[in-house]
Amino acid sequence: MGENKEALKYFRRALAIHRQILGEDHEDTGTCYDNIGMVLYHQDDFEGAMLILHKGLAIRINALGEDHVDTAESYNNIGSTMYAMNDLEGALAMTERALTVEVKALGEGHPVTALSYNNIGRILYTMGDLDAALNIYMRSNKVCEKAYGHDHHYTKLTRDAVMNLEKQIKKTPKYNIIE
């Protein structure tokens, strides 16, 4: 927690400098807000994080447009915060928006998209939609395999998510109907 307090102090100092030198509407000022929002997120101050993250998002949209990868990062951060607040519908909408931007800007097979696929899978899993979650986790794993290779840490994590969910689905009564 002490590291977060120290980080917050430095990020707030950076924000003050950016606002003074670059102005409130500069994309780097938006990044400062995003950084502060994520520190608040890690301090479990989700409401404070949401306020700051939305401010950063507005600046990024204004400075960079809705379809920029930095704007997608803001969508993803807001989605993660909404997930932590148990606003699953909102989290899904924000994370899907981030993925749409990332695919458009970076392509389907970029490693950044794998993170968004994984986040969407986690949300769908929490919502109880195991089939959709499995499909998305498989897409995340496919991207990781291609981008990082078979033995990379992220690839192993996504492969484990697929295997664990497949096992869970097999144990779920809905999927074990006797014919």
N, C-alpha and C positions, 0 to 999 in steps of 0.2 A: 504494500500500500504506500510505503514511503517513496518508492520509485515513481509511482503514479503522481504523487503530490509534487515531486520535484519536476517531473515531465510537464505537469500542468502549469507550473510556474514558468518554465521556459517557453512553452507554447503560447502562453498569454503574453509574455514579453515579445515573442516573435510577432504575434498578432498586432500588438501596439505599434511595432516598428513598420510592419507592412501597411497598416492603415495610414500611418503618418507619411510614409514615402510613396507608396503605390496607390493609396486610396481604398475606400471601402469596397469598390466594385471590381477590383483586380482579381484575376483568377488565383493568384498566389495567396491573397487574403482569404479567398474561399477555402483554399487548402488548409490554412491556419485554423479556420473554424472547424473543418473536418477533423483535424488532428486533436483539437480540444474536445470535440464531441466524442471521439473514440477513447480518450483518456477518461472522460466522465462515464462512458459505457463500461470501461474496465473497473471503475470504482462503483459500479452498480447504481449509478445515478442516471437511470434511463430517461427520466423526464427531462432532466437538464441536458442530457445528450441529445434528445430529440429536438429541443429548441435550437441548440447550437448547430446540429447537423442540417436542419432545415434552412438555417441562415446560410450555411456553406453551400448547400444545394442551390439555393436561389442565386447566389453570386456566380456559381459555376454555370448555371443555365444562362444567365445574362451575359457572362464573359465568353463562354465557350460553345454554348448551344446545348440542346437536349441530347444530341447524339455524339457527344465526345466521351472518350474513355474515362476521363477524370470525373465527368458528370455521372457516369455509370458507377464509379467507385462510391460516390455519394449515395446513389440509390441503394447500393449494396450495404453500405454502413447503416443507413436508415432501416433497411430490411432486417439486418441483424439485430438492431435495437428493438424493432417491433416484435421480432421473434422472442427476444428476452422478456418483453412485456406481455407475452402470450397473445399478441395481436397477429394471429397466424394468417388471416386473410390479407391484412395490410402488408405483412412481411412477404407473402407470396407475390403480391402485386408489385412491390418495389424490387424484389429480386428478379422477377421475370422481366421487368423493365430494364434492369441492369444487364441481364443476359441479352436482350434484344439489341441494346446498344453495342455491347461487346462483340456479338456475332457480326453485326453490320460493320463495325470499325476494324475488328481484328481478324475476323474469320471464325468459322465453326471450330477449327482445331487448335486454337490458341490456348495456351495454358491458363490464361485468366478466365476463359469461359468454363474451364473445368471446375474452378472454385464456385462460380455461380450455379452450375449444374448441381454440384454437391450441396450447396445451400438450399436449393429448391428441393432436392431429394430429402434433406433433413426436415424441411417444413412439411412436405407431403407425408412423410413418415409420421411426424407428430400429429398431423391431421387424421391419420389412420388410413390413408390411401396408399396401401402397400404396393399395389400393382404399379401405380404411377411413380412412386418413389423408386422402385426397382428399375424401371425404365430409365429414369433420370440418372440414377447412380451408375447404370451401365454406360450411359453416354459420357458421364464424367470419367469413368475408368478408361473408356476408349480414347478420349482426348489425352489423358495422362499417359497411356501406353505409347501413343504416337509421339507426344511431345517430350516425354522424359525417358521412355524405355521401360522394360518389364520390371527391373529391379529397383527403380527409384522409390524413395520413401512415399511420395504422394500416390504413385501408382499402386503400391502395396496397400495404402490406406483405403483407396477407392475400391480395390479388388476385395479387401476384407469386408467393406460395407456391402458390396454385392453378395458375397457368399453368406454373410450373416443374415441379410434380409431374405435370401432364398431359403435358408434354413427356417427362419421364422414363418415364412409363408407356408412352408410344408407342414408346420405344426399348427397352423391356424385352421380351426374347424371349417371355415368357409371354403377352404381349398382342399379339404379331405372328404368330399362328399362321396358316399358309397353308392355305387351304381347298381 
